[in-house]
Amino acid sequence: MVFEIDDVSGRTVVKIMGRTFSAVAVDGEVVIADVTDITRPVPLGVARGRRADGRWRIVGRNDRDLLTTGSLLSAAVALWQEH
């Protein structure tokens, strides 16, 4: 299972708190969405700007910075809570 944002390649799916999240690496960013209901995926935000210490800037709606982390699980939870 992928737990670090750096490990996302192509499309990665993780399950957290009874929800299913998709992470897709695109052009140096990782796009995170809630895909629990596959008929209505909900885009949540992106991880962008990987830093030298391995942390990423997690950006939600309206380009709002939520946190910096290297953890895909932390990013998905923060984005879901902000949603």
N, C-alpha and C positions, 0 to 999 in steps of 0.2 A: 504494500500500500504506500502511496506517496503522501508524505507529511510535510515536505519542504517545497516552497514555491519553486526553488531552483530545479527540482526534480520533474516538474511538469514539462512534458514534451508532447506535442500534438494535443489530444484531448484526454483529460484525466477525470474520472468520476470518483467522488468520495461521499460516504454517508456519515452524517453527523446529526445527533439529536432528532432522529426520525425523519430527516430531510435528506435529499440527494442534491449534491452540488456538482457542477461541471466546471472545470478549469481548462482553458484553451490558451496555449502559448501562441501569440501572434506578434511579429515584429518587435520583439523585445519587451512585450507586455504580457500579462496573463489576465485574461478576461474570465470573470467568475460569475456564474449564474445559478439560480435555484431551478433545478429541473425535476423536482419532485413530481409535478404534474407535467408529463411529457407533451401534453397538448398545449400547454401554456407556460413555456419557460420564462423565468423572470430574470432579466439582466440585473446584476447587483452592483458591479463595479469592476475595478481593475487593480492589479498590482503593477506598479511601474517604477522605473528608476532604481534598479538594484544597486545597492551601495557596496563598498569594499568589505564591510563587515557581514555581508550576506543578507541584510535586511532589505525589504522592499517597502515602498510608500504605497499604502492601501488607500485608494481613492473611491469614494462612494458617489452618490447622486450629486449633481451640481458641482462636480470637481471638489468635493469636500474631503480633505485629508482626515482619515480616521485614526490611523496608527502606522507605525513601522514595525514590520515583523518578517521573519523568514519562514514562518509557519503557515502552511496552506489552511490548516484547521482554524487557527486564530483569525486569519483573514476572512474566511467564509462566515464564521460566527459573527464577527464585527459587522460585516456587510449585511448579513441577514437582520441583525438587531437594528441597524440603521434604516433598513427598508421599512 
